[in-house]
Amino acid sequence: MINNYPNNRREYARITMSVPVEIHADAADSPIRCATADLSLGGCYIETIFPFPIGTNLDLQLSLGTIVLIAATVVTCDPQVGNGIRFMRMLPEDRETLEAFLQAAQQTHDSRSWAAGA
């Protein structure tokens, strides 16, 4: 499902989907493993009881059948709920992998919506 809110300022539409992610924060000794609540080419939302403060720099490893490495920054913090995360840098090949993954997910969503309405 795509989040299409009238006041949405995001550059890329987010798709509601759970994707495994491993988070490496500067202050953390070991990685945190969780999943996205939604995902786009420009960022994601991660639900966690202990969210990171705004401005925290993170290194993410998204599991999309292959590992996609992303340098990211926390842009929203909802206490006991989660974090909005903006993707800052990734290699061109990782961006292409993420883009292809999102396009396939969108096509699957569109075909399910069409079938449900038919």
Short mmCIF file of the C-alpha atoms (twelve columns), coordinates in Angstrom:
data_MODEL
# 
_entry.id   MODEL 
# 
loop_
_atom_site.group_PDB 
_atom_site.id 
_atom_site.type_symbol 
_atom_site.label_atom_id 
_atom_site.label_alt_id 
_atom_site.label_comp_id 
_atom_site.label_asym_id 
_atom_site.label_seq_id 
_atom_site.Cartn_x 
_atom_site.Cartn_y 
_atom_site.Cartn_z 
_atom_site.pdbx_PDB_model_num 
ATOM 1   C CA . MET A 1   0.000   0.000   0.000   1 
ATOM 2   C CA . ILE A 2   1.286   3.451   -0.857  1 
ATOM 3   C CA . ASN A 3   0.936   6.273   1.642   1 
ATOM 4   C CA . ASN A 4   -0.647  9.160   -0.283  1 
ATOM 5   C CA . TYR A 5   -1.299  11.850  2.308   1 
ATOM 6   C CA . PRO A 6   -2.141  15.382  1.067   1 
ATOM 7   C CA . ASN A 7   0.490   16.960  3.346   1 
ATOM 8   C CA . ASN A 8   3.172   14.421  2.453   1 
ATOM 9   C CA . ARG A 9   6.425   16.254  1.686   1 
ATOM 10  C CA . ARG A 10  8.402   13.166  0.763   1 
ATOM 11  C CA . GLU A 11  10.162  13.060  -2.576  1 
ATOM 12  C CA . TYR A 12  9.376   9.340   -2.992  1 
ATOM 13  C CA . ALA A 13  6.156   7.501   -2.167  1 
ATOM 14  C CA . ARG A 14  6.586   4.971   0.623   1 
ATOM 15  C CA . ILE A 15  5.234   1.472   0.333   1 
ATOM 16  C CA . THR A 16  3.968   -0.240  3.472   1 
ATOM 17  C CA . MET A 17  6.170   -3.314  3.726   1 
ATOM 18  C CA . SER A 18  8.243   -5.272  6.175   1 
ATOM 19  C CA . VAL A 19  11.849  -5.739  5.064   1 
ATOM 20  C CA . PRO A 20  14.546  -7.103  7.400   1 
ATOM 21  C CA . VAL A 21  17.108  -4.471  8.333   1 
ATOM 22  C CA . GLU A 22  20.251  -4.485  10.421  1 
ATOM 23  C CA . ILE A 23  21.109  -1.144  12.017  1 
ATOM 24  C CA . HIS A 24  24.597  -0.088  13.034  1 
ATOM 25  C CA . ALA A 25  24.678  3.090   15.142  1 
ATOM 26  C CA . ASP A 26  27.825  4.907   16.209  1 
ATOM 27  C CA . ALA A 27  27.100  4.449   19.921  1 
ATOM 28  C CA . ALA A 28  25.852  0.844   19.777  1 
ATOM 29  C CA . ASP A 29  28.215  -2.029  20.429  1 
ATOM 30  C CA . SER A 30  26.224  -4.551  18.425  1 
ATOM 31  C CA . PRO A 31  23.814  -4.225  15.502  1 
ATOM 32  C CA . ILE A 32  20.072  -3.981  16.014  1 
ATOM 33  C CA . ARG A 33  17.965  -6.290  13.871  1 
ATOM 34  C CA . CYS A 34  14.392  -5.297  13.058  1 
ATOM 35  C CA . ALA A 35  12.178  -4.634  10.040  1 
ATOM 36  C CA . THR A 36  10.855  -1.651  8.153   1 
ATOM 37  C CA . ALA A 37  7.221   -0.583  8.495   1 
ATOM 38  C CA . ASP A 38  7.410   1.243   5.177   1 
ATOM 39  C CA . LEU A 39  10.076  1.808   2.569   1 
ATOM 40  C CA . SER A 40  10.911  4.151   -0.307  1 
ATOM 41  C CA . LEU A 41  13.904  5.076   -2.402  1 
ATOM 42  C CA . GLY A 42  14.531  8.000   -0.051  1 
ATOM 43  C CA . GLY A 43  13.925  6.489   3.372   1 
ATOM 44  C CA . CYS A 44  11.963  4.195   5.648   1 
ATOM 45  C CA . TYR A 45  10.164  3.947   8.956   1 
ATOM 46  C CA . ILE A 46  11.311  1.468   11.570  1 
ATOM 47  C CA . GLU A 47  9.126   0.553   14.533  1 
ATOM 48  C CA . THR A 48  11.083  0.176   17.759  1 
ATOM 49  C CA . ILE A 49  10.304  0.659   21.443  1 
ATOM 50  C CA . PHE A 50  13.668  2.400   21.904  1 
ATOM 51  C CA . PRO A 51  13.987  4.854   19.001  1 
ATOM 52  C CA . PHE A 52  17.158  6.744   18.156  1 
ATOM 53  C CA . PRO A 53  17.369  10.524  18.733  1 
ATOM 54  C CA . ILE A 54  16.873  12.813  15.722  1 
ATOM 55  C CA . GLY A 55  20.174  13.420  13.942  1 
ATOM 56  C CA . THR A 56  21.653  10.002  14.745  1 
ATOM 57  C CA . ASN A 57  23.730  8.683   11.853  1 
ATOM 58  C CA . LEU A 58  23.089  5.034   10.999  1 
ATOM 59  C CA . ASP A 59  24.503  2.421   8.680   1 
ATOM 60  C CA . LEU A 60  21.717  0.158   7.417   1 
ATOM 61  C CA . GLN A 61  21.815  -3.240  5.770   1 
ATOM 62  C CA . LEU A 62  18.516  -3.947  4.015   1 
ATOM 63  C CA . SER A 63  17.892  -7.591  3.100   1 
ATOM 64  C CA . LEU A 64  16.264  -7.582  -0.332  1 
ATOM 65  C CA . GLY A 65  17.423  -11.024 -1.434  1 
ATOM 66  C CA . THR A 66  20.822  -9.350  -1.491  1 
ATOM 67  C CA . ILE A 67  22.219  -6.899  1.058   1 
ATOM 68  C CA . VAL A 68  21.835  -3.193  0.267   1 
ATOM 69  C CA . LEU A 69  24.125  -0.893  2.276   1 
ATOM 70  C CA . ILE A 70  22.846  2.585   3.123   1 
ATOM 71  C CA . ALA A 71  24.197  5.523   5.133   1 
ATOM 72  C CA . ALA A 72  21.184  7.163   6.791   1 
ATOM 73  C CA . THR A 73  20.080  9.764   9.335   1 
ATOM 74  C CA . VAL A 74  17.200  9.717   11.808  1 
ATOM 75  C CA . VAL A 75  14.748  12.520  10.928  1 
ATOM 76  C CA . THR A 76  11.784  11.752  13.207  1 
ATOM 77  C CA . CYS A 77  11.561  10.184  16.643  1 
ATOM 78  C CA . ASP A 78  8.263   8.900   18.019  1 
ATOM 79  C CA . PRO A 79  8.874   7.728   21.627  1 
ATOM 80  C CA . GLN A 80  8.087   4.036   22.129  1 
ATOM 81  C CA . VAL A 81  6.947   3.836   18.479  1 
ATOM 82  C CA . GLY A 82  9.858   4.271   16.059  1 
ATOM 83  C CA . ASN A 83  11.967  6.388   13.736  1 
ATOM 84  C CA . GLY A 84  11.656  7.997   10.356  1 
ATOM 85  C CA . ILE A 85  14.940  7.508   8.560   1 
ATOM 86  C CA . ARG A 86  16.265  9.403   5.538   1 
ATOM 87  C CA . PHE A 87  18.700  7.634   3.223   1 
ATOM 88  C CA . MET A 88  21.742  9.842   2.677   1 
ATOM 89  C CA . ARG A 89  24.175  7.756   0.610   1 
ATOM 90  C CA . MET A 90  24.346  4.413   -1.141  1 
ATOM 91  C CA . LEU A 91  26.353  2.958   -3.982  1 
ATOM 92  C CA . PRO A 92  24.754  3.263   -7.438  1 
ATOM 93  C CA . GLU A 93  24.344  -0.528  -7.671  1 
ATOM 94  C CA . ASP A 94  22.611  -0.614  -4.262  1 
ATOM 95  C CA . ARG A 95  20.275  2.192   -5.361  1 
ATOM 96  C CA . GLU A 96  19.430  0.245   -8.532  1 
ATOM 97  C CA . THR A 97  18.707  -2.893  -6.479  1 
ATOM 98  C CA . LEU A 98  16.434  -0.960  -4.116  1 
ATOM 99  C CA . GLU A 99  14.654  0.773   -7.007  1 
ATOM 100 C CA . ALA A 100 14.015  -2.547  -8.803  1 
ATOM 101 C CA . PHE A 101 12.762  -4.112  -5.553  1 
ATOM 102 C CA . LEU A 102 10.341  -1.220  -4.947  1 
ATOM 103 C CA . GLN A 103 9.087   -1.279  -8.552  1 
ATOM 104 C CA . ALA A 104 8.355   -5.004  -8.280  1 
ATOM 105 C CA . ALA A 105 6.569   -4.467  -4.947  1 
ATOM 106 C CA . GLN A 106 4.502   -1.635  -6.449  1 
ATOM 107 C CA . GLN A 107 3.518   -3.771  -9.456  1 
ATOM 108 C CA . THR A 108 2.441   -6.583  -7.126  1 
ATOM 109 C CA . HIS A 109 0.380   -4.112  -5.080  1 
ATOM 110 C CA . ASP A 110 -1.207  -2.606  -8.205  1 
ATOM 111 C CA . SER A 111 -2.138  -5.996  -9.646  1 
ATOM 112 C CA . ARG A 112 -3.703  -7.071  -6.322  1 
ATOM 113 C CA . SER A 113 -5.676  -3.814  -6.109  1 
ATOM 114 C CA . TRP A 114 -6.864  -4.229  -9.688  1 
ATOM 115 C CA . ALA A 115 -7.894  -7.855  -9.104  1 
ATOM 116 C CA . ALA A 116 -9.775  -6.911  -5.938  1 
ATOM 117 C CA . GLY A 117 -11.698 -4.222  -7.811  1 
ATOM 118 C CA . ALA A 118 -12.468 -6.366  -10.861 1 
# 
